Amino acid sequence: MTHTRAQLFHFTPFVALILVITLAMIASCERKPLSPASKRVLSIAAAASLKPAMDELVQAFAKERPDVTIETTIGASGAFSQQIAAGAPFDLFLSADAAFPQKLVDGGHAASGSMRVYGANSVSLVLAKELNVSADIDGVAALQMLGTDAISKVALADPRLAPTGAAGQQALEKLGVWSSVELKLVMADNAERVIPFFVQGGAPAVILPTSLAREVATRQGARLVRIPGELHDALPMALIVPRFAKNAPDAQAFSEFLASPAGWSILATHDLQPTAAR
């Protein structure tokens, strides 16, 4: 079939219009921000000790990787360890100690070479202001007081699941008052969940990771007393990327971010005694 010059002239403007519209649509799509559906998801299981720091860490990391959406679950390190061993879909596990991540490594549940120590935990005792505790009371005297009639209940995270709960038990055992304090315990599976016992008045004393203890003491006008580190095992905080993580690259990037000056600074602000930035 043949076309006259008049017919070709008739079709050319129409084709040009379609081309202009198409190019405009492409340009418009390129300028649109990433939709939530187009972002990669990074699922993090974080120990309760990290709760005060996690929002800041996530926001700082997001500035470096705006195409990543982070979903954080806060809980007990021991419980997370069990869940990951059973195949829970986490991309990164930030533990309150190094023992639970090491068990996952030993059991073949961690990506090869992913375990890293990123900080260190400490433990503190918070005493209700109604107790009128002296401002200069030290950690040993405060722990010994827990075994007396002055203290009716003591809140503590389950030592079997929470490393800071285990540290509290070790300190009390070392001072010879565990047997009397054990009868007064009210417990939950992680440090965050024992806080209501103290805040609502059920227990005038609570042992917590210092990161949480400082927040609670400030909010309640209570007395914070640091528990001497020599009374319990050291609490290095380690992380691993689970073997079947769906987003290992971003998990590794977050791991490296924690070791950066920016991550180091945030952890230090929250009493998590991070390792030297590398």
C-alpha positions in Angstrom: 0.0 0.0 0.0 1.3 3.5 -0.9 0.8 6.8 0.9 0.7 10.3 -0.6 2.8 13.1 1.0 -0.5 14.6 2.3 -1.3 11.3 4.2 2.1 11.2 5.7 1.9 14.8 6.8 -1.5 14.0 8.4 0.0 11.1 10.6 3.3 12.7 11.7 1.9 15.2 14.3 -0.2 12.4 15.9 2.9 10.2 16.3 4.9 13.1 17.7 2.2 13.8 20.3 2.2 10.2 21.4 6.0 10.3 21.7 5.9 13.5 23.8 3.3 12.1 26.2 5.3 8.9 26.6 8.5 10.7 27.4 6.7 12.9 29.9 5.3 9.8 31.7 8.7 8.2 31.8 10.3 11.4 33.3 7.5 11.7 35.8 8.0 8.1 37.0 11.7 8.7 37.4 11.1 11.7 39.7 8.7 9.8 42.0 10.0 8.8 45.4 10.3 5.1 46.1 7.0 3.6 47.2 7.0 1.4 50.3 6.4 -1.6 48.0 9.7 -0.9 46.1 11.8 -0.6 49.3 13.8 -3.6 50.6 12.8 -4.8 54.0 15.3 -5.5 56.8 13.9 -7.5 59.7 15.9 -7.0 63.0 15.5 -9.0 66.2 16.9 -6.7 68.9 17.4 -7.4 72.7 15.4 -5.3 75.1 18.7 -3.5 76.1 18.7 -1.9 72.7 15.2 -0.4 72.8 16.3 3.1 73.9 18.8 3.3 71.1 17.0 1.6 68.2 15.0 4.5 66.9 18.1 6.6 66.6 20.0 3.8 65.0 17.3 3.1 62.5 16.9 6.8 61.6 20.7 7.3 61.1 21.0 4.1 59.0 18.0 5.3 56.9 19.9 8.4 55.9 22.6 6.2 54.4 20.1 3.7 52.9 16.8 5.4 52.2 15.7 2.4 50.0 15.6 0.1 53.1 12.6 -0.2 55.4 13.6 -1.6 58.8 11.2 -3.7 60.9 12.4 -4.1 64.5 11.2 -6.6 67.0 12.2 -6.1 70.6 12.5 -9.1 73.0 14.6 -11.5 75.0 17.9 -12.7 73.5 17.2 -16.3 74.6 13.8 -16.3 73.0 15.1 -14.9 69.7 17.9 -17.5 69.7 15.3 -20.3 70.0 13.1 -18.7 67.3 16.0 -18.3 64.8 17.1 -21.9 65.4 13.6 -22.9 64.5 13.7 -20.8 61.3 12.2 -17.5 62.3 12.5 -15.0 59.3 14.9 -12.4 60.8 17.7 -10.9 58.8 19.7 -9.7 61.8 19.9 -10.7 65.4 21.3 -8.1 67.9 21.8 -9.9 71.2 22.3 -8.6 74.7 25.3 -11.0 75.1 27.6 -13.1 73.0 26.6 -16.5 74.3 23.3 -16.8 72.4 24.8 -15.8 69.1 27.6 -18.2 69.6 25.1 -21.0 70.1 23.5 -20.2 66.8 27.0 -20.2 65.1 27.8 -23.5 66.7 24.4 -25.0 65.6 24.9 -23.9 62.0 22.1 -21.3 62.2 24.3 -18.2 61.4 25.7 -17.1 58.1 29.4 -17.9 58.0 31.6 -15.2 59.4 28.7 -12.9 60.4 29.2 -12.9 64.2 30.5 -9.6 65.5 30.8 -8.0 68.9 29.3 -4.6 68.6 29.1 -3.4 72.2 28.9 -4.3 75.9 26.1 -4.3 78.4 26.0 -3.3 82.0 23.4 -3.7 84.7 21.9 -1.3 87.2 19.4 -1.4 90.1 16.6 1.1 90.2 15.1 1.8 93.7 11.7 3.6 94.2 11.9 7.1 95.6 9.6 6.1 98.4 12.5 4.0 99.8 14.4 7.3 100.6 17.7 5.6 99.7 20.9 7.6 100.3 22.3 9.4 97.2 25.7 7.9 97.9 24.7 4.2 98.3 26.9 1.9 96.3 26.0 -1.1 94.2 27.0 -3.7 96.8 25.0 -2.1 99.7 22.0 -1.6 97.4 22.0 -5.3 96.3 22.4 -6.4 99.9 19.4 -4.3 100.9 17.2 -6.4 98.5 17.5 -9.3 100.9 16.1 -7.3 103.8 12.6 -6.7 105.0 12.8 -3.1 103.5 12.2 -4.6 100.0 9.0 -6.5 99.5 9.4 -7.4 95.8 12.2 -7.3 93.2 11.6 -7.3 89.5 14.0 -9.2 87.3 14.1 -10.4 83.7 14.1 -14.2 83.5 17.8 -15.2 83.9 17.2 -18.2 81.5 16.3 -15.9 78.6 17.7 -12.4 79.4 21.5 -12.0 79.8 21.1 -9.0 82.1 18.7 -11.0 84.3 21.4 -13.7 84.5 23.9 -11.0 85.4 21.6 -9.8 88.2 21.3 -13.3 89.6 25.1 -13.7 89.5 25.7 -10.5 91.4 23.1 -11.5 94.1 24.6 -15.0 94.4 28.1 -13.5 94.8 27.0 -11.4 97.6 25.2 -14.3 99.3 21.6 -12.8 99.1 20.2 -14.7 96.1 18.3 -17.2 98.2 16.4 -14.5 100.1 15.8 -12.3 97.1 14.6 -15.3 94.9 11.5 -15.6 97.2 10.6 -12.0 96.3 11.0 -12.1 92.6 8.5 -11.0 90.0 9.7 -11.9 86.5 9.0 -11.5 82.8 10.8 -12.9 79.8 12.7 -9.8 78.9 13.9 -6.6 80.6 11.4 -4.3 79.0 8.5 -6.4 80.3 9.6 -6.2 84.0 9.4 -2.4 84.0 5.6 -2.3 84.6 6.1 -4.2 87.9 8.2 -1.2 89.1 6.3 1.6 87.5 2.9 0.4 88.7 4.2 -0.1 92.3 4.2 -3.8 92.4 8.0 -4.0 93.1 10.0 -1.1 94.6 13.2 -2.5 93.1 14.1 -3.6 89.6 17.3 -4.8 88.0 17.7 -3.7 84.4 20.3 -3.1 81.7 21.6 0.4 82.4 20.3 1.6 79.0 16.7 1.0 80.3 17.4 1.7 84.0 18.5 5.3 83.2 15.3 6.0 81.4 13.1 4.5 84.1 14.9 6.2 87.0 14.7 9.6 85.2 11.0 9.2 84.4 10.1 8.0 87.9 12.4 10.2 89.9 13.9 7.0 91.3 17.5 6.2 92.4 19.7 4.5 89.9 22.6 2.4 91.3 25.2 0.8 89.0 26.0 -2.8 89.8 29.7 -3.4 89.8 30.9 -5.3 86.8 33.1 -7.6 88.9 30.0 -9.1 90.5 28.9 -10.8 87.2 30.2 -12.2 84.0 31.2 -9.7 81.3 28.4 -8.9 78.9 29.8 -8.4 75.4 27.0 -7.8 72.9 27.2 -9.7 69.7 25.2 -10.0 66.5 24.7 -12.5 63.7 23.1 -12.7 60.4 20.8 -15.8 60.4 21.7 -18.5 57.9 18.5 -18.1 56.0 18.2 -14.4 56.1 16.2 -13.0 53.2 18.1 -9.7 53.1 21.7 -10.6 54.1 23.3 -7.7 52.2 21.4 -5.0 54.2 21.9 -6.9 57.4 25.6 -6.9 56.8 25.4 -3.1 56.0 23.6 -2.5 59.3 26.3 -4.6 61.1 29.0 -2.4 59.6 27.0 0.8 60.5 27.0 -0.2 64.2 30.8 -0.3 64.1 31.0 3.1 62.4 31.6 6.4 64.3 27.9 7.3 63.8 26.7 4.0 65.2 29.3 4.0 68.0 28.2 7.4 69.1 24.5 6.4 69.4 25.4 3.3 71.4 27.6 5.2 73.7 24.9 7.7 74.4 22.7 4.9 75.7 25.2 3.2 78.0 25.9 0.3 75.7 29.7 0.7 75.9 30.4 0.0 72.2 33.6 -1.5 70.9 36.0 0.9 69.3 34.9 2.1 65.9 36.5 0.2 63.1 
